[in-house]
Amino acid sequence: MGRITEDLIRRNAEHNDCVIFSLEELSLHQQEIERLEHIDTWCRDLKILYLQNNLIGKIENVGKLKKLEYLNLALNNIEKIENLEGCEWLTKLDLTVNFIGELSSIKTLKHNIHLKELFLMGNPCADFDGYRQFVVATLQQLKWLDGKEIERSERIQALQNFPVIEQQIREQEKAYCLKRAKDKEEAQRNLREEEENEAKGRSYPSFEGQSPFSVESNCHVQAPEGQEGECNQKKSKDSEDDLEFWNKPSLFTPESRLETLRHMEKQRKDQEKLSEKKKKVKPPRILITKDGKALNVNDPKLDFSLKDDEKHNQIILDLAVYRYMDTSLIDVDVQPTYVRVMVKGKPFQLVLPAEVKPDSSTARRSQTTGHLVICMPKVEGVITGWQQTSKSEKSTSDSSRERPNQRSKEIEKLEVDPSKHSFPDVANIVQQKKHRPRRIQSEPKITASEEDPDFEDNPEVPPLI
């Protein structure tokens, strides 16, 4: 059964930013509330209050709502109009389909001078002879009754016949109160019988030597063939009892409404128990087999890309994590042969094509996309994605390792042979490249006899400098 709590009021005060002390309108309909409480303390400024379709049996704890203008208590279990004198600005009161049989209790509404509309249809008092005339004559401030306007002539006639009508109403009220007392006694007797039957049913006489828990477990967890039939009989009996309950005629009373609600609540609880037992516990997710082999798993169902960055000798995993998810919900574990990321408790695991260095790996979130980028440096020369390296690769690697050792042991010598002219003379080249001081020097004169015997010197030609 529901109760009025602070959390319930705050959840229904979203239009007021969940602030309740300044709340002016509150709707608590269809909450299975049995008692009206706390509202006059927490919500003093209420002007409109909806409480229809609940199980409220008494009007109480609303006298401090001085600003209340509209109160809706339709479809409840109210039997008497009371405790509304403090609602000074009450203008409209809806008590449709309740159990009000004491029509004389409307006299308490005389103090609500601003009351203009009243709804009492669907109550036992609405079937009394002279009901409308009695209400019109008693509450002279009313303008509308049960959605019908009260005319001036109707009020004058009701006031003239009021003494006779009042006597009729009191007699009908007395008869109703006697009938109501009998209904209450019968309802209490039925409730006691039902409780006794439930107590007998809990003993499980057909299962001697077993506790009800063992019987219940046998019904759902691999019961033997003999017990399966008994469990089926129990289920069929429950269904028959349920059918009998709904086919049984019942009076329209507050007790019958409560009985129906309790029956429905019991059915709901039984159904929840059955569903919990039928639920199979999921086995834990296998990430690594018994022989130590890691598996590829993507329980979060996230997109990803795996790149081999040969330039920087590393493997990059780009995991499309939800953009606005908190980083505290992500757990990264890098191993030499695989990487595992837990996203909100769901594992993402990927086997790597090469062995990596877990200690040198880094994981970062993108500020724009929210993606998780994991950079994993590779271990040089070790490849785990392939089964074995070829013999030729091993021989070349071994020979490359032996060559520098041999070279270090041998002493290399440079041979210079002047008889071989395949190389230029280094000494002459160095001498020709020597720099001389930049100055004019007198060159030796070349005589004709030394250069050419037929040369004739012309004295008119000036000498060359």
C-alpha positions in Angstrom: 0.0 0.0 0.0 1.2 3.5 -0.8 1.9 6.3 1.6 2.5 10.0 1.2 6.2 10.6 1.5 8.5 13.5 0.9 10.1 11.7 -2.0 6.7 11.0 -3.6 5.8 14.7 -3.4 9.1 15.8 -4.9 8.8 13.4 -7.8 5.4 14.9 -8.6 6.7 18.4 -8.3 8.9 18.5 -11.3 7.1 21.6 -12.7 8.3 23.4 -9.6 11.9 22.3 -9.7 11.1 19.6 -7.0 10.6 22.4 -4.4 7.6 21.5 -2.2 7.3 24.4 0.3 6.1 26.8 -2.5 4.1 24.2 -4.4 0.7 25.4 -5.6 -0.5 22.3 -7.5 0.0 18.6 -6.6 -1.3 15.5 -8.3 -1.1 12.2 -6.3 -3.7 10.2 -8.1 -3.6 6.4 -8.6 -0.9 5.9 -5.9 -2.8 3.4 -3.7 -2.7 5.9 -0.8 -4.7 4.8 2.3 -4.1 7.8 4.5 -4.1 11.6 4.0 -1.0 12.9 5.9 1.9 15.4 5.9 0.5 17.6 3.0 -0.7 20.4 5.3 2.8 20.5 6.9 5.0 20.4 3.8 2.8 22.2 1.2 1.1 25.1 2.9 0.7 27.1 -0.3 -1.3 24.5 -2.2 -4.2 25.7 -4.3 -5.0 22.6 -6.3 -4.8 19.0 -4.9 -5.6 15.9 -6.9 -6.0 12.7 -4.9 -8.5 10.8 -7.0 -8.5 7.0 -7.4 -6.8 6.1 -4.1 -7.9 4.2 -1.0 -8.3 7.2 1.4 -10.9 6.4 4.0 -11.0 9.7 5.9 -10.6 13.4 5.1 -7.9 14.6 7.5 -4.7 16.7 7.8 -5.9 19.4 5.3 -7.2 22.0 7.7 -4.0 24.1 7.5 -4.3 24.5 3.7 -5.8 28.0 3.9 -5.2 28.8 0.2 -6.6 25.5 -1.1 -9.3 26.2 -3.8 -9.9 22.8 -5.5 -9.8 19.4 -3.8 -10.4 16.2 -5.8 -11.1 13.1 -3.7 -13.1 11.1 -6.3 -12.9 7.3 -6.3 -11.8 6.8 -2.7 -13.3 5.1 0.4 -14.6 8.2 2.2 -17.7 7.7 4.3 -18.1 11.1 5.9 -17.5 14.8 5.0 -15.3 16.3 7.8 -12.2 18.4 8.7 -12.6 20.9 5.9 -13.5 24.0 7.9 -9.9 25.3 7.8 -9.8 25.4 4.0 -11.1 29.0 3.9 -10.8 29.5 0.1 -12.2 26.1 -0.9 -14.2 26.8 -4.1 -14.6 23.3 -5.6 -14.9 19.9 -3.9 -15.2 16.6 -5.8 -16.3 13.5 -3.9 -17.6 11.5 -6.8 -18.0 7.7 -6.3 -17.2 7.4 -2.6 -19.1 5.7 0.2 -20.7 8.8 1.9 -24.0 7.7 3.5 -24.2 10.3 6.2 -25.7 13.1 4.1 -26.1 15.3 7.2 -22.3 15.6 7.4 -22.4 18.2 4.6 -23.4 20.7 7.3 -19.7 21.0 8.1 -19.3 22.8 4.8 -21.4 25.7 5.9 -18.2 27.4 7.1 -16.7 27.2 3.6 -18.4 30.4 2.4 -16.5 30.4 -0.9 -17.6 26.9 -1.9 -19.4 27.1 -5.3 -19.3 23.6 -6.7 -19.9 20.2 -5.1 -19.9 16.7 -6.6 -21.6 13.8 -4.7 -22.8 11.6 -7.5 -22.0 7.9 -7.2 -22.3 8.0 -3.3 -25.0 6.1 -1.4 -26.5 9.4 -0.2 -27.2 10.4 -3.8 -29.9 7.7 -3.9 -31.8 9.1 -0.9 -35.2 10.6 -1.6 -34.9 14.4 -1.3 -31.1 14.3 -1.6 -30.7 17.3 -3.9 -33.3 19.5 -2.1 -31.5 18.8 1.2 -28.1 19.8 -0.1 -29.5 22.9 -1.8 -31.3 24.1 1.3 -28.3 23.3 3.6 -25.5 24.8 1.6 -26.9 28.1 0.4 -23.6 29.3 -0.9 -23.5 26.6 -3.6 -24.0 27.5 -7.3 -23.5 24.1 -8.9 -24.4 20.6 -7.5 -23.2 17.5 -9.5 -22.5 19.6 -12.5 -26.1 21.1 -12.6 -26.7 24.8 -11.8 -28.9 25.6 -8.8 -31.6 28.0 -9.7 -33.1 30.6 -7.4 -36.6 29.0 -7.5 -35.2 25.6 -6.7 -33.5 27.0 -3.6 -36.7 28.7 -2.4 -38.7 25.5 -2.8 -36.1 23.5 -1.0 -36.1 25.9 1.9 -39.9 25.7 2.2 -39.8 21.9 2.3 -36.7 21.6 4.4 -38.2 20.3 7.7 -40.0 17.4 6.0 -37.0 16.6 3.8 -34.6 16.6 6.8 -36.8 14.1 8.6 -36.8 11.8 5.5 -33.0 12.1 5.2 -32.5 11.1 8.8 -34.6 8.0 8.6 -32.8 6.9 5.4 -29.4 7.6 7.1 -30.4 5.4 10.0 -31.3 2.5 7.8 -28.1 2.9 5.8 -26.0 2.9 9.0 -27.6 -0.4 10.2 -26.9 -2.0 6.8 -23.4 -0.6 6.8 -22.7 -2.1 10.3 -23.8 -5.5 9.0 -21.5 -5.2 6.0 -18.6 -4.4 8.2 -19.2 -7.4 10.4 -19.5 -9.7 7.4 -16.3 -8.3 5.8 -14.4 -8.8 9.1 -15.6 -12.4 9.3 -14.6 -13.1 5.7 -11.2 -11.6 6.4 -10.6 -13.9 9.4 -11.7 -16.9 7.5 -9.3 -16.0 4.7 -6.4 -15.6 7.1 -7.2 -19.0 8.7 -7.2 -20.7 5.3 -3.9 -19.1 4.4 -2.4 -20.3 7.6 -3.6 -23.8 6.9 -2.3 -23.7 3.4 1.2 -22.7 4.6 1.4 -26.0 6.6 1.4 -28.1 3.3 -0.2 -31.2 4.8 0.3 -33.3 1.6 4.1 -33.0 2.0 4.9 -34.6 5.3 8.4 -34.3 6.5 9.3 -31.5 4.1 9.4 -27.8 4.7 7.4 -25.4 2.5 10.8 -24.1 1.1 11.8 -27.6 0.0 8.4 -28.1 -1.7 8.6 -24.8 -3.4 12.1 -25.5 -4.6 11.1 -29.0 -5.8 8.4 -27.3 -7.9 10.9 -25.3 -9.9 14.3 -27.1 -9.7 14.4 -30.6 -11.3 11.5 -32.1 -9.2 10.9 -35.8 -9.4 8.1 -37.1 -11.5 5.8 -37.7 -8.5 6.4 -34.2 -7.2 5.9 -32.6 -10.6 2.3 -33.7 -10.6 1.7 -32.4 -7.1 3.3 -29.0 -8.1 1.0 -28.9 -11.2 -2.0 -29.6 -9.0 -1.0 -26.7 -6.7 -0.7 -24.4 -9.7 -4.1 -25.5 -11.0 -5.6 -25.0 -7.5 -4.2 -21.4 -7.4 -5.7 -20.6 -10.8 -9.1 -22.1 -9.7 -9.0 -20.0 -6.5 -8.3 -16.9 -8.5 -11.1 -17.6 -10.9 -13.4 -18.2 -8.0 -12.4 -14.9 -6.4 -13.3 -12.9 -9.5 -16.6 -14.7 -10.1 -17.8 -14.3 -6.5 -20.4 -11.6 -6.2 -19.4 -8.8 -3.8 -20.9 -5.6 -2.5 -19.5 -2.2 -3.4 -18.0 -1.3 -0.1 -14.6 0.0 1.1 -13.8 -3.4 2.4 -14.4 -5.0 -1.0 -12.1 -2.5 -2.7 -9.4 -3.2 -0.2 -9.9 -7.0 -0.6 -9.6 -6.7 -4.3 -6.5 -4.6 -4.1 -4.8 -7.0 -1.6 -5.7 -10.0 -3.9 -4.1 -8.2 -6.9 -1.1 -7.3 -4.8 -0.7 -11.0 -3.7 -1.0 -12.1 -7.3 1.7 -9.7 -8.3 4.1 -10.8 -5.6 3.6 -14.5 -6.5 4.2 -13.7 -10.1 7.4 -11.8 -9.2 8.6 -14.8 -7.2 8.0 -17.2 -10.1 9.8 -14.9 -12.5 12.8 -14.6 -10.2 13.0 -18.4 -9.9 12.7 -18.9 -13.6 15.5 -16.4 -14.3 18.6 -18.3 -15.2 21.8 -17.1 -13.7 24.1 -16.2 -16.6 27.5 -18.1 -16.4 30.5 -15.9 -16.1 32.0 -14.7 -19.3 35.0 -16.8 -20.5 37.9 -14.5 -21.5 40.8 -17.0 -21.3 40.4 -20.7 -22.0 41.8 -23.5 -19.9 44.8 -23.9 -22.1 45.7 -20.2 -21.6 44.4 -18.9 -24.9 42.9 -15.4 -24.9 39.6 -14.9 -26.7 38.2 -11.9 -28.7 35.2 -10.5 -26.8 33.1 -7.4 -27.4 30.3 -7.5 -24.8 29.8 -3.6 -24.9 29.3 -3.9 -28.7 31.6 -1.0 -29.4 33.2 -0.1 -32.7 37.0 -0.2 -32.8 40.0 0.0 -35.1 43.4 -1.6 -34.7 46.4 0.0 -36.5 50.0 -1.1 -36.8 52.1 2.0 -36.7 55.4 0.8 -38.3 56.9 4.3 -38.2 56.8 4.4 -34.4 56.9 0.6 -33.9 53.6 0.5 -32.0 50.1 -0.9 -32.1 47.2 1.6 -31.7 43.7 0.6 -30.6 40.9 3.1 -31.1 37.8 2.1 -29.1 34.6 4.1 -29.7 33.6 4.5 -26.0 30.4 6.5 -25.4 31.2 10.2 -25.6 29.6 11.4 -22.3 30.5 8.3 -20.2 32.5 8.9 -17.1 36.1 7.7 -17.3 35.8 6.1 -13.9 33.6 3.5 -15.5 36.5 2.3 -17.8 39.3 0.0 -16.7 42.2 -0.8 -19.1 44.5 -3.8 -18.7 47.3 -4.3 -21.3 49.0 -7.6 -21.4 51.9 -8.7 -23.8 49.6 -10.6 -26.1 46.1 -9.0 -25.6 44.4 -5.9 -24.3 41.3 -5.9 -22.1 39.0 -2.9 -21.5 36.1 -3.1 -19.0 33.3 -0.7 -20.0 30.7 -0.4 -17.2 31.5 -3.9 -16.1 31.3 -5.4 -19.6 34.5 -6.8 -21.1 36.1 -5.9 -24.4 39.1 -8.1 -25.1 41.3 -8.2 -28.3 44.2 -10.5 -29.1 47.1 -8.5 -30.5 49.0 -9.5 -33.7 52.4 -8.8 -32.0 53.9 -8.8 -28.5 53.8 -5.4 -26.8 55.3 -3.7 -23.8 52.6 -3.3 -21.1 54.7 -0.9 -19.0 55.3 1.5 -21.8 51.7 1.5 -23.1 49.4 4.6 -22.7 45.6 5.1 -22.7 43.9 8.4 -23.3 40.4 9.7 -23.9 39.7 12.0 -26.8 38.1 15.3 -25.7 36.1 15.7 -28.9 34.8 12.2 -29.6 35.3 10.5 -26.2 37.1 7.6 -27.9 39.7 5.6 -25.9 43.1 5.5 -27.7 45.6 2.9 -26.4 49.2 3.1 -27.7 51.2 -0.1 -27.2 54.9 -0.2 -28.2 55.9 -3.5 -29.8 58.7 -5.7 -28.6 61.4 -5.7 -31.3 62.0 -9.0 -33.1 59.3 -11.0 -31.3 56.1 -11.7 -33.2 53.4 -13.7 -31.4 50.7 -13.5 -34.1 52.5 -16.1 -36.2 53.3 -19.6 -35.1 57.0 -19.8 -35.8 59.6 -17.7 -37.7 61.1 -19.3 -40.9 64.6 -20.8 -40.9 65.8 -18.3 -43.5 64.9 -15.4 -41.2 66.7 -17.1 -38.3 69.8 -17.7 -40.4 69.9 -14.2 -41.7 69.5 -12.8 -38.2 72.2 -15.1 -36.8 74.6 -14.2 -39.6 74.0 -10.5 -39.1 74.8 -10.9 -35.4 78.1 -12.8 -36.2 79.4 -10.4 -38.8 80.2 -7.5 -36.5 82.0 -9.9 -34.2 84.3 -11.2 -37.0 85.0 -7.6 -38.2 86.0 -6.6 -34.7 88.5 -9.5 -34.6 90.2 -8.8 -38.0 92.7 -5.9 -38.4 92.2 -4.0 -41.6 95.3 -2.5 -43.4 95.5 0.1 -46.2 97.8 -0.9 -49.1 99.6 1.9 -51.1 101.5 0.8 -54.3 103.1 3.6 -56.3 103.3 1.3 -59.4 99.5 1.2 -59.6 98.2 4.3 -61.4 94.6 3.6 -60.8 94.6 6.1 -58.0 95.8 9.7 -58.2 99.0 10.8 -56.4 97.8 12.2 -53.1 101.0 14.0 -52.4 100.9 16.0 -55.7 97.3 16.9 -55.2 98.0 18.3 -51.8 100.9 20.4 -53.1 98.9 21.8 -56.0 96.3 23.0 -53.5 98.8 25.0 -51.5 97.8 28.7 -51.4 100.5 31.2 -52.5 100.5 34.9 -51.6 98.7 36.9 -54.1 101.4 39.2 -55.6 102.9 39.8 -59.0 106.1 37.9 -59.6 108.5 38.3 -62.5 108.5 35.2 -64.6 111.8 34.1 -66.3 112.2 35.3 -69.9 112.0 32.6 -72.4 114.6 32.9 -75.1 113.9 32.0 -78.7 116.5 29.3 -78.7 114.9 27.5 -75.8 111.4 27.5 -77.2 111.7 27.6 -81.0 114.8 28.0 -83.2 112.8 29.8 -86.0 111.4 32.5 -83.7 112.2 36.1 -84.6 111.7 38.8 -82.0 110.1 42.0 -83.1 111.4 44.9 -81.0 108.3 47.0 -81.7 106.0 44.6 -79.9 105.9 45.3 -76.2 106.7 42.4 -73.9 103.9 40.5 -72.2 103.3 41.1 -68.5 
